Amino acid sequence: MQRRRRTSGFTMIEMAVTMTLFAILVAVGVPTMGTWIKNNKVRAVSDALQTGLRAAQTESLRSSRQVVFALTDSTTPTLYPLPAAANGLSWAIYTLPSMVGETPTFIQSGVLSNASANVQINSNAVAAVCFNSMGRLVNNGTSVTAVTGAGTNCIQPSTPAVPGGPPVQVFAISTPGADRPLQVNLGLGGQVHMCEPTVALSVTHPEGCQ
């Protein structure tokens, strides 16, 4: 008696079950992947902002000159005076004149949102900060940018990031859909600290802000 050889492959039921499970996994994974991508965009902008602030402080120490770090939306940040913009998506660094007749010198610039569309930078209307020759934040009552008005001159921060703490200039970075906003704190002494505002600062969580 000849046996009928069973053919290998999927049955329609097995295929339907497999497709259903795949659809469930995709439905669960897509929102998670989307959040991860947005969190990475926030991280990229925060890293770029932190790099720019540290570069400005380093230049002030290297040159023993007052240096301005300004946010801007200008496409030509090498031209001075710079049209500063609070919450601008690019930055530029200049050394400021130390005597009459000198002109500001462009040092470098960078982009905060090159690949991070819709990332928001909240700097409480502050468009520029100045470092003195010792690398500390300093006031500058004269206009350091092409735009005059609140936030475009350098003013030392007076508000602490946490109650009872030292005054800092806070740059808050976020984007809709991300669940890990970040914050870049700039202290009076020029200290730059990137942290997570939703995490309590402790010995085990040095990444926290409060």
C-alpha positions as CSV (number, residue, x, y, z in Angstrom):
1,M,0.0,0.0,0.0
2,Q,1.5,3.3,-1.0
3,R,1.4,6.2,1.5
4,R,0.6,9.7,0.4
5,R,3.6,12.0,1.0
6,R,2.7,15.0,3.1
7,T,3.7,18.3,1.4
8,S,5.5,20.9,3.5
9,G,4.4,24.5,3.9
10,F,2.0,26.7,5.8
11,T,-1.7,26.2,5.9
12,M,-4.1,29.1,5.5
13,I,-4.8,29.0,9.2
14,E,-1.1,29.1,10.1
15,M,-0.6,32.0,7.7
16,A,-3.5,33.9,9.2
17,V,-2.2,33.4,12.7
18,T,1.3,34.5,11.7
19,M,0.0,37.7,10.0
20,T,-2.1,38.5,13.0
21,L,0.8,38.2,15.4
22,F,3.0,40.3,13.0
23,A,0.4,43.0,12.8
24,I,0.1,43.1,16.6
25,L,3.9,43.4,17.0
26,V,4.0,46.2,14.4
27,A,1.2,48.1,16.2
28,V,3.0,47.9,19.5
29,G,6.4,48.7,18.1
30,V,5.7,51.6,15.8
31,P,4.7,54.1,18.6
32,T,7.7,53.0,20.7
33,M,10.1,53.5,17.7
34,G,8.5,56.9,17.0
35,T,9.1,58.0,20.6
36,W,12.7,56.7,20.5
37,I,13.4,58.7,17.3
38,K,12.0,61.9,18.9
39,N,14.0,61.4,22.1
40,N,17.1,61.1,19.9
41,K,16.3,64.4,18.2
42,V,16.0,66.1,21.6
43,R,19.4,64.6,22.6
44,A,21.0,65.7,19.4
45,V,19.9,69.4,19.8
46,S,20.9,69.3,23.5
47,D,24.4,68.0,22.7
48,A,24.8,70.7,20.0
49,L,23.8,73.4,22.4
50,Q,26.1,72.1,25.1
51,T,29.0,71.9,22.7
52,G,28.4,75.5,21.5
53,L,28.3,76.9,25.1
54,R,31.4,75.1,26.1
55,A,33.2,76.3,22.9
56,A,32.3,79.9,23.8
57,Q,33.6,79.6,27.4
58,T,36.8,77.9,26.1
59,E,37.4,80.7,23.6
60,S,37.0,83.3,26.4
61,L,39.7,81.6,28.4
62,R,41.9,81.1,25.4
63,S,41.8,84.6,24.2
64,S,41.3,86.4,27.5
65,R,38.5,88.3,25.9
66,Q,34.8,88.7,26.5
67,V,32.9,86.3,24.2
68,V,29.2,86.2,23.3
69,F,27.3,83.1,22.5
70,A,24.1,83.9,20.7
71,L,21.1,81.9,19.4
72,T,20.0,82.9,15.9
73,D,17.9,81.9,12.9
74,S,20.3,83.7,10.5
75,T,21.6,81.7,7.5
76,T,24.8,83.9,7.6
77,P,26.0,83.8,11.2
78,T,29.5,84.9,10.1
79,L,28.2,88.4,9.5
80,Y,28.1,90.9,12.4
81,P,26.0,92.4,14.0
82,L,24.2,89.1,14.4
83,P,20.4,89.0,14.3
84,A,19.9,87.1,17.6
85,A,16.7,85.3,18.3
86,A,15.6,83.8,21.5
87,N,15.0,80.1,20.9
88,G,16.9,80.3,17.6
89,L,17.8,77.1,15.9
90,S,21.5,78.0,15.2
91,W,24.2,79.6,17.3
92,A,27.3,81.8,16.7
93,I,30.3,82.8,18.8
94,Y,32.1,86.2,18.6
95,T,34.8,87.9,20.7
96,L,33.6,91.3,21.7
97,P,35.6,94.6,21.5
98,S,37.8,95.4,24.5
99,M,38.4,99.0,23.4
100,V,37.0,101.7,21.1
101,G,37.6,101.1,17.4
102,E,37.8,97.3,17.6
103,T,35.2,95.2,15.9
104,P,33.8,91.8,17.0
105,T,35.5,88.7,15.6
106,F,33.6,85.7,14.4
107,I,34.9,82.5,15.9
108,Q,32.5,79.7,14.9
109,S,28.9,78.7,14.5
110,G,26.7,75.6,14.6
111,V,23.3,74.3,13.8
112,L,21.0,73.0,16.6
113,S,18.3,71.4,14.5
114,N,19.9,70.2,11.3
115,A,18.2,66.9,11.5
116,S,15.8,67.6,14.3
117,A,12.7,69.3,12.9
118,N,10.1,70.5,15.4
119,V,12.5,70.4,18.4
120,Q,11.8,73.4,20.6
121,I,14.3,75.4,22.7
122,N,12.9,77.4,25.5
123,S,15.5,79.8,26.9
124,N,13.0,82.2,28.7
125,A,13.5,84.8,26.0
126,V,17.3,84.9,26.4
127,A,19.0,85.1,23.1
128,A,22.6,85.8,24.2
129,V,25.0,85.0,27.0
130,C,28.5,86.5,27.6
131,F,31.6,85.0,29.1
132,N,34.3,87.2,30.5
133,S,38.0,86.5,30.3
134,M,37.8,84.2,33.3
135,G,35.1,82.1,31.6
136,R,32.3,83.3,33.9
137,L,28.9,84.7,32.9
138,V,28.9,88.5,32.8
139,N,26.5,91.3,32.1
140,N,26.8,93.4,28.9
141,G,24.6,96.4,28.9
142,T,25.4,97.4,25.3
143,S,23.8,95.7,22.4
144,V,25.8,92.6,21.4
145,T,23.6,91.7,18.5
146,A,21.7,93.4,15.7
147,V,18.4,92.9,17.5
148,T,17.7,95.1,20.5
149,G,15.3,94.5,23.3
150,A,14.7,92.0,26.0
151,G,16.9,89.0,25.9
152,T,19.4,90.2,23.2
153,N,21.9,91.8,25.7
154,C,23.9,89.6,28.1
155,I,22.4,89.5,31.6
156,Q,23.6,87.2,34.4
157,P,20.9,84.7,35.4
158,S,19.2,85.4,38.8
159,T,16.8,82.4,39.1
160,P,18.0,79.1,40.5
161,A,17.0,75.9,38.7
162,V,15.9,74.4,42.0
163,P,14.8,76.2,45.2
164,G,17.8,77.2,47.2
165,G,20.2,76.4,44.4
166,P,22.6,78.7,42.6
167,P,21.3,81.0,39.7
168,V,21.5,79.4,36.3
169,Q,20.4,80.1,32.8
170,V,18.1,77.3,31.7
171,F,17.7,76.0,28.1
172,A,14.8,73.5,28.0
173,I,14.7,71.2,24.9
174,S,11.7,69.2,24.0
175,T,9.6,68.1,21.0
176,P,6.0,66.8,20.8
177,G,5.8,63.0,21.2
178,A,9.1,62.7,23.1
179,D,8.9,61.4,26.7
180,R,12.4,62.4,27.7
181,P,12.8,66.2,27.5
182,L,16.3,67.5,28.4
183,Q,17.6,70.7,30.0
184,V,21.0,72.5,29.6
185,N,21.9,74.6,32.6
186,L,24.5,77.3,32.4
187,G,25.8,78.5,35.8
188,L,27.3,81.8,36.8
189,G,30.8,80.3,36.8
190,G,30.3,79.0,33.2
191,Q,29.5,75.4,34.3
192,V,27.4,73.6,31.6
193,H,25.2,70.7,32.8
194,M,22.9,68.7,30.6
195,C,20.2,66.9,32.7
196,E,16.7,65.4,32.7
197,P,14.1,67.7,34.3
198,T,11.8,64.7,35.1
199,V,14.5,62.9,37.1
200,A,15.4,63.8,40.7
201,L,19.1,64.6,41.1
202,S,20.9,62.1,43.5
203,V,24.1,60.1,43.9
204,T,22.5,57.3,41.9
205,H,21.0,59.6,39.3
206,P,23.5,62.3,38.4
207,E,21.6,62.9,35.2
208,G,18.8,64.5,37.2
209,C,18.0,68.2,37.3
210,Q,16.3,68.6,40.7
